[in-house]
């Protein structure tokens, strides 16, 4: 889970996740929303992929990125369990 929180600690990566919440996007479509180089966006996407927060799928000649909802369910469960433990104390 350390990789997850490291990935979430960056504002740009959180903004990418917000974009992907709306729809699956290509790296180029994601990059259009930022004033940074495409290699920088690619770096952020790789960190999100390593943290398993996003997944990619090749469709024709493009790679589309989407949220890995399973990862977010696991984070939510962890936070809920943490909260439950605090409430029992």
Secondary structure by P-SEA (a helix, b strand, c coil): caaaaaaaccaaaaaaaaaaccccccaaaaaaaccccaaaaaaaaaaaaaaccbbbbbcccbbbbbbaaaaaaaaaaaaaaaaaaaaac
